[in-house]
């Protein structure tokens, strides 16, 4: 056998412990004891760094832990504390002898890299860290913040309310309406407008007007997911900082988190103008089917809008609070049918003596009134081309005009048997008007597949909790889409009774949130919610292993134990969802634990817990000694890399997903128009 050609160890890839930053720099001298590293970003003397040695071909030949002994003019001197060398790759390497051995004593090098630890070496154990840690204490709301308001952050419209003399009252918008459009427009000169001012500019600047941001707030951006969801948005999607979804405006991408912050800031300033007092805090509602990262994104957006978030409450739960207000002694089981502009939630809530306990919940964040609008708009475009025989690829302005007309038709057909849409000079060459009459029958036939989807979700949610429609005492309709007669009839057929009409469906959620802002003297109700979707980790073979299961009563906590790697670190990718395939669930982050005490087959005990507000916390301890360990939640790594490391799916056969209606004509047009989203 030919001897390998000697090759020097040329570079090192390194990172400070407990930090996400990674550097790659040229090596000076290197031996089995230490090295000099030519870097412009030296770590502090005495700190520990992770190191990976690379040969002149860029191949990794060793990994280890090093201590920074000192600084030189062009870098730093390190001594190896632990070094694992791949003997096969290292056979032909040249290790230069250093001028002097590092003064700090170091551990002898390990002879070879051990085989990688299988990801299956993670076990779920039932015993908690400590008895008192299993159920985090429910803390009372801080009442020293001054005026606190309740906010229903909607996909289409946002509504706010406050509590006065124990009664919730709606805060009117600047134009006198009870809701504020959840929209923002960016003018070419950089000026931006929120709310009704943005809605008024949508046709003029369709590619600069962002709507429906709530559907994507906080979600992890993935290219294939963006291609699938583009059909729902009449502006191009893009990837914002932190692997978030955003709207592409000119040559920049503005994150949906920022859009939400601007909307919340408009709500806060509008409330202050109405109340003539500063507004410091808020209780904000979100869809019950929001993931942990989406809830955290809403909290972040509120902080950016100078609002202290006292509680994030599920929308159906807030609506149930508004329904059960001022009914002392009432005992009932209520189904909340929350059908808004962009999302559908179905929850069953038990009411008893001022306590509201969620029994079960489920939903779909991509079924709503906006989709009704797009279906009607597609019908208008198809009928126009059929009648005039004018074939067009709609421009952004034409799409904006037809969507606006579709929304008006939807509202009209909620009370009229037919509605005629007229758009003068819809096409310039040849000059042609759009004039299409839509009947109520046609409208209901078009939207029935989406309504059927919501009914199927409600049935599935009840089946999972062994409930039948006769177990429900009352049905509460929430959200503007429940004003559509076809929706109301479908609910009546399912439950064999007429839904309650006690509260305004557009205001119920905001009113319930406002009721929760009160103090003890206001009789604030007690909420007992559940985890809407399972939280778990991705294992080898892309398997999703639940840790805290869907429906767990909050507060909740669960413990897992994991083996550390050679350098005493643990990386565990977290996902949220119900699919056995981790890639079908929402990626949350990776839990990172790094500590010297974990060398030599150390084992980490992780506790994932949720408080009564569904806020997640992660703690780490040494499994043997119980000592607390530093833990970091990392979102810097590309989700594609995380999934690639888990390999190809090798789990059980996947359950069939509920049938999703095929993209509408408008949806296909948007997908075609905005293939630029991934630039």
N, C-alpha and C positions, 0 to 999 in steps of 0.2 A: 504494500500500500504506500502511495506517495505521502510524504510528510506535508502537512498543511503549510502554506506560505505564511510566514509571520506577518501579523497585522497589528498595529498599535491600537490601544484604546484611545479614541480621539475626542469624544464628546460625552457630556452627561446631561441627562434630563432630570430636573430636580424641582421640588416644591417644598415650601415650609409646612411643617405639620399644622393641621387644623385650618389650613387655608386652601382656597380653590386655585390660586395662581400657580402656573407651571412655567418653568424657564428651561431653555436648552442652550448650553454654553460650551465653549471649548475647554478641554482639560489641558493642564500643564503637565506636571509630573503626577504619576499614579503608581501605587504599589498595593500590596495586600493590606497595608496599615492605614493608608490615607491618600489624599490627593490635593493638588492645588487646582482651583477652578477659576478660569478667566471670565468674570461676569461683571456687568455694570450694575447689578441689583443684588449685592451681597446681603445675606441674612445676618441678623445681629449675632455677635460673638456669644457663644454659650447656648445658642438655639439649635434644635434638632431639625434635620431636613431628610426627606425621602430622596433617594438617588437611584437612577437607572443608568448604568454605564453602557455606552454605545461604541461599536468599533467603527473603522473608517468607512464601512458600507452602510452604517446606520442601523445595524442589527443589535438587538439587546443581548448583552452577555452576562449581566449581573444586576441584581437589585439589592438595595440595602438601606440602612439607616446610618446617618452620619451626624457628627457634632461639629459645629463651626468653632474652630480653635482660634482663628485670628484673621485679620484682613491684610492684604497686600495692596500695592499701588493699583493693580489691575484686577483684583478679585479677592478670593478668600481661601483659607487653608482649612481643610476638614479632615477629621479622623473617622474611620469607619467603626461604628459600634456593632453592626451586624452586616454581613455581606453574603449573599447567596449567589454562587457562580455556576453557570451552565458549563459543565466540563467539556461537552462536545464542542461548543462554540469557542471556549476559552483555550482549547488545545494549542492553537497557533497564534495566540496573542502575545504581544510584547508588553510586559509591565516594567516600566522604567523604575530604577531605584531612586528614591528621593534623596535630596542632599542631606536631609536629616530626618530621623524618625519623629513623628509627632510626639510632643512631650506628654500629651494626655494618654493614659493607658487605654487600650482598646481591646475589644473582645476578639478572639481568633476567628478567622473567616470560617463560615460553614462550608463543608466540602461540596455540596451540590444543592440545587434547588429541589425542594420536595415537590411531589405531584400536587397540582392544584386541588384545593379543597372542593369537594362537590357542593353545589348550591343546595342539594337536598339535605345537607347537614344543618338544617334549620328545623327546630322543633317548637311546637306551641305547647306551653305548659299552663296549667290552670292557676297555680298559686301566684298571688300578686306580690309586688315589691314589699309592701307593708300594708297592714290592715287599713290604715288611715288613707292610703294612697288610692285605694280602689274606687272610691266615690269622692271626687273633688267636691269641696264644700260649695254650696250655692251662695254666692255673694250678693248682698242687696245692691240695688242700683245706686250709684252715687248721685245725690240730689243737689249737690252744691254747684252744679254746672249752670244754673239759671234756667233759661227756656230750653226745654227738650221737646223735639217734635218727632212724629212718626212719619216715615217716608215709604211709600210703595213705589220702588224703583221699577218702572215698567218697561217692557220692550218698545211699546209704541208711545205711551204717555206715562208721566210720573205724577203721583198725587201725594200731597202732604197734609197732615192734620196736627192739631195740638189739643191739649186738654185744658178746659176752662170750667171751674166749678164742678169738676167731676164728670163733665160731658165732653166728648170729642167733637171738634169742629174742623171743617175743611178750610185749608188756607187757599184762597183764590190766586190764580196766576196773574201776571201783569195785565192781561187782556180781559180779566174778569171771569174766565172759565175756571172750572175746578181742577183741571189737569194741565200739565205742561208737556208739550211734545218732547219726547226723548231723542232729540235730533240736534246736530251741530253742523254748521256750514262754515267752510274756510274760504274766504275771498282770495283772489290772486295776490292782493297786496299784504296778505297775512292776517287781516282782520277776521275774527271768528264771531259767530252768532249762535246762541243757544235757544232752544224752545221754539216759540211761535215765529220768532224772527228767522230762525233756520228753516222752518217749514215753508215760510213764504218765499224762500230763495231756492227751494228744491228744484223747480223746473228750470230756473235760470242757471243754476250750477249743479246739475245732477251728479257729476263725478266728484264734487266737493262737499256733498251733503251726506253725512253719515247717520244712518238710522239702524235700529235693531241691534245696537252694539251689545246689549245685555245677553244676547244669545251666545256671544263668543268671549265675554269678559273673563279673563283669567285662564282661558283654555290654552293648552299647550299646542303650539303651531306644528302641524305636520303637512307636508306638501300634498300628499294624496287626500288628506282630510279637507284641505283648502279647496282642492279641485271639486270635491263632492259637495261642499257647502256653498260654493260660489253662486249656484243657481238661486239662492235665497237673497242675494244682495246685488243691488243695481250700482255698485261701485266696486273697484278692484280690491281684493283682499291681499294682504302681505304679511310678512313676518316682522314683528316689532322686537325691540330689545327684550332679552330674557326669554326667548322662544315663545312669545305671546302672539296672539292674533292681533292684527291691526288693519287700518284702512290706508290704502296707498293714495296719497295726495301729492301729485306732481312727482318729485323725486325722493320723497320721504314717506315713511310708514308711521302713522300715529296709532298707538296701541288703543285697544278697546278699553283698557283700564283708564287711560287718560280721558277718553270720551265720557266714560261714566263719571269721572271726577268733575268734568266741566258741567255735566247735567246736575250733579248734586250741589255744586257751587251755585248754580242758578236757583235751585230750590231753596238753598240756605238764604241767599240774598233776597229772594222774593218773600220768604217768610219774615225776615227781619224788617223789610219795608212794610209788610202788613201788620206785624205785631208791634212795631216801633220799639223793639228791644233786640239785643244781640241774641243769636241762637248759637249755642255752644255744643249741644249734643243731639243725638238722634238714635232712634230705634229704626233699623232698616229691614225691610222684608225682601226675601229672595224666593225663587221657586223651590219647592220642597226637594226637587230632584237636582239641585245644584251640588257640585262636588266641593270638596274641601278647598281646592285651589281657587274655585270661583268665589266662594264665600270670603276667603282671605283677600281676593282682589277687590271685592266690594268694600271691605274694611280699609284697604289701602287707598282706594279712590276717595272714600269719605275723609280720611285723614288729610289727603291732598286738598280737599275742599274745606278744610278747617272745621271739621265736624268730629267730635268724639263719639265713637260708636259704642253705645251702651249694651246693645244686644242685636244680633242678627236673627230674625224670626222667619220661619217658613210662612209663605203667603197664605196657604189654606188654614194654618193655625191661627194667624192674625184675623182672618175672616171669621173663624169660629168664635173668637173672642168678641168680635163686634156683634155677632148673632146672639151669643149667650149673655151679653151685658144686661144688667138690670133684671135678671131672671133668677133671684135667689131661690135656692131649694130645687131648681129645675134639674131633672135627670133625663138625659136623652143621648142617643147615639146619632151623630150627624155626619152625613157624607158631604164633603165640600168638592164641588165640581168647578175647578178654577181654570177657566179657558180664556186666556188673554190674547194680546196681539201676537205674541211669539211663542208662548209656552202653554202646555197643558199639565195640570197637576190634579191628582185625585187622592184625597185623604179621607180617612174615617176617624172622627174625633169623639171621644166620650166626654160629656159635660156633666159635672156633678158638684153642686155647692161651690161654685167659683173655681173649680179645678178643671183644667182642660188636658186630657191625656190622649195623645195620638196613638191610635191602634195600628194603623198601617198607612202606607203612602207609596205613591209611584207616579210616573209621569213621562213626558217627552218634551224636551226643550226645543223641538223643531216642528211643532204643530201649533198653529195659532191663526188669528185673524189676518195676519200678513199673508199667510199662504192662501187664504180665501181670496184676498186681493189679487194675488199673482195668477190664480186660476181664472178669475173673471177677466183680468187683463189679457191672458192668453186667448180666451174666447173672443174678446173684442178684436184682437189682431187677426185671428183666423177668419172671423166673419167679415171683417173689412176686406181682406184679401180675396175672399170668396165672392163678395158682392161686386167689388170694383175690378177684380183681376189685375190688381196692381201688386206685384211682388216686391217686398221690401225686406231689408235687413235693418231693423229699427235702430235708430241712433239713440244715444243716452237721453237726449231731450224728448224724443218720442216715447221712450220707455217711461220716463218720469211723468209725462202727460197722461199716458194710458193707465198707469198705476194709480194716479190721483183720481182719475175718472172711475176706475174700478172700485176704489174705496167708497166713493160717493154712491155708486150703484149698490154696493153691499148694504149701506145704511138705508137707502131708499127701499130696497126690496125686503127689508125687515118689517115694512108696514104697507107696501103697495104691491099689486099683482104684477106690475111690469115697470120698467124704467128705460128711457131712451138716452143713450150717451151720444153727445154731439161734440166733436172736436174740429173746429174750422181749420182749414189749411193744414191738415195733418201731414200731407205729403206735398212738397213744393213742386216737384217735376215728375209727372204732370200735376198741376194744382188740384188736390183732391181733399174733400172733407171726409171725416169719419163720422158715420151715423149708424148706430147699431142699437136695436131694441132688445133688451134682455128680459125674459119673463121670469116670474118667480119659480115656475117649474124647472126651467133650464138652470137657473142658479142653484136650486137645491140638488139637482142631478149632478152638477159639477162638483159640489162640495161634499157630497155624501161619503165618498171614500175617506176623506179626512175625519168626518164625524164618526164613521164606523171604526176608525183607528182609535179614537178616544174611548169609545164604548168597549173595545177589546181590552184596552189598558185597564179600565175600571174593573172589568170582570176578572182579569188576571190578578189584580191587586186584592180583590175580595177573596178569590179562590185561595190565594197563598195564606190567608188568615182564617180560612174556613168560615167565611161570611157569605151570606146570601142576601139579596135585596130586601127580603122581609125582615132582616135584622136591623135595618136602618129606620130610625124614627122620623128623620127629616132630611131633606136634600137642599143644600144651599148653593145657589148659582153665583159665581164670582167671575168678574172679568167681562169686558165689553163684548166678546164674541158670544157670550151666552144670551145676548139680546136677539140673536138670529133664531127665528121660529123653528127651523129644522133641528137646531141643537136642543131646544127646549123639548120638542116632541120626542127626540131620541132618549133624553133623560127620563121623561115620563114613561116611555115604553119599558125602560130597564127597571125602574123602581115601582111602576104601577101606581104612581101618585104624582101630583103636581108639585114641583119644587117650591120652596119657600120664597116669598117676595117681601120679606120683612126689611131688607136693607138694599141700598143701591149697589148694584154689582160693580160699578166703577169706583166706588168709594169705600167699600167694605174693608179692604185690606189696610188702607191708610187709617181708617177709623179704629180698627183693632190695634194697630201699632201705636196710635196715640193713647189708647186706653192703658197700654203697658208702660207708658212713661210716668204714670202717677205714683204717688207715695202710698204709704200704708193707709192714710186717711181716705184715699180714693178707692180703696178696696181692690188693689191690683190683683188680677187673677193669677193663679199658679199654673205654669205650663210644664208638662211632662212630655217631652218629645222623644223621637227615636232617630237612629242613624238611617238616612234614606238609602244609602248604597254601601256595600261592603268595602272595607279597606283591607288591602293585603299586599303581598310582595310578589314579584316576578321570580320564578325559579327556572332552572335549566329546562329547556324545551318549551320556553314561553308559557309555562304553566302559571296560572294565577292561584295563589294560595291565600284564602281569606284569613285575616287575623281577627278583626272585629266585624262581625257579620251584619248584614242588612237587618234592620228591625230591632237592633240592640237598644234597650232602654237607656236613655241618657240620664246622668253621666255613666260612662262605661270605660273599662280599661281591660287590656289584655297584654300578656307577656309572651315574648319569644326569646329563644336562646340561639346564638349563632357562634360558629367557630371563627376566630380571627385568622388572617393570613400570616405569612412568614414575618411581615413587618409589624404585626400587631394592629391591623386595621380591618374594618368591616365596612362593606358597601352593600346596601340593601335597597333595591329600587321599589318604590311604593306606587301602587295603582289603586284606582277606585272604580268599581263597576261590578257586574255580575257575570261576565263572560269567563269561561274557563281558559280562554286565550288572552293572556295579559295584553297583547297588542290591540285588542278590541276595547280595552278599558282606558280610562283617562290616566295618563302618567302624572303623578303628583310631584315627586322629587326622589332623591336617593338619600337614605340615612347613612351618614359617614361617621364612624367612630375610629379614632386613632390614639393609641396609648402604649407606652413601653411596657406596661404591666401585662400586656396581652401576648408578649412574645412566648414562644415555646408552648404552642397549643392552648393559648388563652381562649377563654369563652366569655361572650358578652350576653348579658340579659337586657333586652330592650322592652320598655313598656310604652305602648301606644294608648293614649287615653283621650277621651272627649268629655268636655264639661257639659253642663246643661244647655249651653248655647251652641253646641256642636263645634267648639273650637278644639282643634287637635293639638296635643302636646306629646313630645317624645323624650323619654329619659333613658339613660344607659348606665348600667352598673356592671362591675366585674362579677361574673356569675359565682365565683368561689368566695371572694372576700366581701362582696356587697358594696365595695367602694364606688362612689359616683364617678362616671367617666365623661369626658367632654363629648358632645354630640353635635353634629352639624347637618342641616337639611340643604342639600346641594341641588340646584337647578341649572348649573352652568354647562353640564355635559349635554350634547345633542341627544334628543330622545331616540333618534335613529341609531346612535351608537349603543345606547342602553339596550334597545331591543335586539340589536345585532349580537351583542354578547350573550343574550339568552338563547340564541339559536333559533331553530325552526320549531313550530308547534308540534308537541308530541303527547298532548293530553287526550282526554276522552273526546268522543264525538261531540261537536258543538250543537247546541239546540238551535233550531231554526229561529231567526229573528222575525218579529212581526212584519208582515208585508208592508213595504213603503211604497206609496203611490209613485208612479213614474214621473220624472220631471215634466213640468208643463212646457208649453211652447215658449213661454217667457223664460222659464228656467233654463231651457236648452240655449236660448238666445244669449242669456247672461253668461253661461258657461263658455260659449263661443266668443263672446265679445271680450271677456276678461281673461283670456289665456295668458295675458301678460302678468298675472298676479305673482308669478314666481320669479320675476326678474331679479 
